Amino acid sequence: MKIGDYVRQEYSGILRFGKVKEIVEGIDQWSYIRVDWVDDEKYEQAMTWKEKIRKEPYRQDLWRIDNVKHLDIDKTIQTLIKLQNNV
């Protein structure tokens, strides 16, 4: 994975899309990424709720690289168009 790659993540049933903006090498031998997420309101609402229930901060700024998946945005768009036209 590299800076500028498109990524996806599913968090508790919330499908998220974003673009890698930074890669950080952790002290634990893992790589972490910072992502610019788009249209991420559902996730933000879920984190606000979780923080309220737990009474502590819960948001993450860095994601371990194995917790996000590379997204071939062109193929995904074409697949969604096919789905839309075939239904």
GILINRA-V497680 format. One record per residue. N is the residue number from 1. OMEGA is omega as a letter, one per 40 degrees, with the letter a starting at -180 (none if undefined). BURIAL is 1 if it has 24 or more other C-alpha atoms within 12 Angstrom, else 0. Layout:
n->[N;N]
omega->[OMEGA;OMEGA]
burial->[BURIAL;BURIAL]
//
This chain:
n->[1;2;3;4;5;6;7;8;9;10;11;12;13;14;15;16;17;18;19;20;21;22;23;24;25;26;27;28;29;30;31;32;33;34;35;36;37;38;39;40;41;42;43;44;45;46;47;48;49;50;51;52;53;54;55;56;57;58;59;60;61;62;63;64;65;66;67;68;69;70;71;72;73;74;75;76;77;78;79;80;81;82;83;84;85;86;87]
omega->[a;i;a;i;i;a;i;i;i;a;i;i;i;i;a;i;i;a;a;i;i;i;a;i;a;i;a;i;i;i;i;i;i;a;i;i;i;a;a;a;a;i;i;i;i;i;i;i;a;i;i;a;a;a;i;i;a;a;i;i;i;i;i;a;i;i;i;a;i;a;i;a;a;i;a;i;i;i;i;i;i;i;a;a;a;a;none]
burial->[1;0;0;0;1;1;1;1;1;0;0;0;0;0;0;1;1;1;1;1;0;0;0;0;0;0;0;0;0;0;0;1;1;1;1;0;1;0;0;0;0;0;1;0;0;0;0;0;0;0;0;0;0;0;0;0;0;0;0;0;0;1;1;1;1;0;0;1;1;1;0;0;0;0;0;0;0;0;0;0;0;0;0;0;0;0;0]
//
